[in-house]
């Protein structure tokens, strides 16, 4: 199926992520069955969706007059069978408990036709080892980030048997929804962002445990450094601005090295100062590259100061 032809979907789980994902699907004109165990959970989900839509309208991300139609496309239900019957796409967003997910996928496998993509929002579990479906080629992960109605990224992750067509379809559907999909080459737990975040969390917990800095000092330090730089140069391109030769020297001072950096330095590709490193800067001079970066940094700094982002929420 072409992602443009998706007219209906089911989202199983109406909690922190599920209600917002259902909203995004509905905003794209898709009829969505939103399933949870209780009417109370579904009522809470609909109230949160209404609040989300109001915020988007407040920031001119959505016309106010579209809100009623979006809400009409969301169909809350405690009956998975009726909600999933005949849908074009199914997404599981239930608790991170293997047995629960296994049961949900077994149910979806029985309800949905065998060519319908079955997706999971997990990043912590190997759903490809857990789920038992008749056609594992259609099983894929589409991992969203909270809050899904705001954060653009979706990590699309195949399993060992996932069809390339299913991966392409899922990434295409995410683009149709206005998201920025990144396709992993293979399944590895935590994927890209959570793998990085997990390492940050370990470092923060160590600092807190040993009393090296207060929670407020840690957040202030991050906001006033990484918080300005990361939206502009990310984590990989940062190496190019440090200089790959310096990065390699720092690695060696810790008793480690990396063949990728060793090869780049050997080739004389040191980053921005040589117009080629992990990125290729197309022959631009170091001055040109740094001026572009610094203008973006200053715009980011101006904006963050303007909205008082360095203060606690």
ABEGO torsion letter per residue (X at the ends): XBAAABABBBBBEABAAAAAAAAAAAAAGBBBBBBBABAAAAAAAAAAAAAAAAAAAAAGABBAAAAAAAAAABBBBABAAAAABGBABBBBABBBBAAAAAAAAAAAAAABBAABBBBBABAABBAAAABBBABAAABBBBBBBOBAAABABBBBBBBAABBAAAAAAAAAAAAAAGBBBBBBABBBBGEAAAAAAAAAAAAAAAAAAAGABBAAAAAAAAAABAAAAAAAAEAAAAAAAAEAAAAAAAAAAAGBBBAAAAAAAAAGBAEAAAGBBABBAGGBBAAAAAAAAAAAAAAAAAAAAAAGAABBX
